[in-house]
């Protein structure tokens, strides 16, 4: 027997996708298999998991000239009844809704409507004086009322009485295959109700029994949205794509101090350049929907694929990325967007961004760039690349465990092995951290049918998110008491037999039973322990604690505590001799 048998509590390790988080010790219950009370979030009968699908959505603020993206955001949610085992509830068992909630700085975004004499947010629903129709009708052939989105009728909470009411909005769609409620098309913009920019507004997602007004559980989730993709860096008059000595009469803004005037001039310059190079007459056809001619999967709301003119032309992704990726500076002959340039030199020229950080989660904090996952602009715009489908996979960097993985590290920092201009995602034979087959991470389900994003956070904003917004971490903190991947079994399980069948093969967390009996698991299957703790059992990034932990042990009848700092790679020798 190992000497740790006499300890009431020893270290517990949870293997997660990017790091393992130890559970807080429990010494208050005589049931060895009880999860333990842990922190206060572990109470209650139900859990709400809620998450945005992409980690960042973009929306134009003005719809009078040309449009890349409408206000269109997505919330997915699962409701779990805690138990032994827990169960995921469907639309016959629970109702789910969302409403705006103020963040720690007092910012709240309940409506996307303009408020007369107060805050101007968008002209999306406004009347186009040239046609007498709303801009949204001219652009999309749909005519939703103000504050209502393009699909499933999803609306902002302030639809009936903007800036005053904050009416809960129902999730209008339940996906039985994914086991989640979907609010697709919430028309949120990055301007809060006081007129201030906020790219990380919060919505409170709540669950209740059908017909009841009593909340079973709720969760605050970011609905990220940015409007930085405005092309002014290059297309404002006098910049490299709109030189003042050109034969094209590029527009200067009417008021250089008016952001909207500057934006409109840059947009008009793009249409004039397009007309000059391609023989179109877009300047006389406003408002122009770019995806009307160049297919964009992001705007294919019905999933029908390219139609009409789209069949004859390259996709939106290809014309944008391939064309711009080949441009050079006329003075230096160097690429305008260097393949291995910084984010500020490349992706953040157009995507959010220098102010609003799209890549802001754990991967961004680790120094990983967009190119490390997606490759260069030429790769993203390549003929063989299917936009929104051919994406890097979790297994491209998380290639296995300590027993079996690719490369020299358990966590690689580049998703491809070939050239940056092709960037073919790596596939691993050890699929311990892989998504569902032929399915993107944002659509994959894991442990017990729980969405991967429900435990790990949204694409581009994987928990923890230290770079941009404290709002991103609120959901994880509300669920388990600390930021980072959801790592306390007690969030959903009220009790749990000793097991190695947790997410990605993890064992019990915050369980006295595991503390006392994990020796037997090692004796039965040493490889399972080594997969996370390392071949020499001295710890790896897969056994790293997700928060500061204090554990109680009984050493010769004298109570002692053992403090383990967040980020410690847990080894057997922290508590006892290696077996």
Secondary structure, DSSP 8 states (H G I E B T S, - for coil): --GGGG-S--------SS---------S-S-TTB----SGGG-SSEEEEEE-SSS-EE--S--SSEES--S-EEEEEEEEE-BTT-EEE-TTT-EEEEEEE--TTS------S-BTTTB----TTSB-TTTSSBHHHHHHS----TTB-SSTT-B-TTSSSTTT----EE--EEETTTTEEEEEEE---SB-TTS-B-SS-EEEEEEE-TT--SEEEEEEEE--EE-----HHHHSTTSTTS-TTSSS-----S-TT-HHHHHHHHHHHHHHHHHHHH---GGGS-SEEGGGTS--GGG-TT-----GGGGGS--HHHHHHHHHHT-B-TTT--BSS-TT--TTTTGGGTSS-SSS-SS-SHHHHTT--HHHHH--HHHHT-TT--TTTS---GGGT---BTTB-SSSSSS-S-SBSS-TTT--B---S--TT--STT--GGG-B-GGG-BHHHHH--TT--S---SS-GGGGHHHHHHHSSSSS---GGGTBSB--S-S-SGGG---SS-HHHHHHHHHHHHH-HHHHHHHH-TTSS--GGGB-SS-EEEEEEETTEEEEEEE-TT-B--GGGTS---
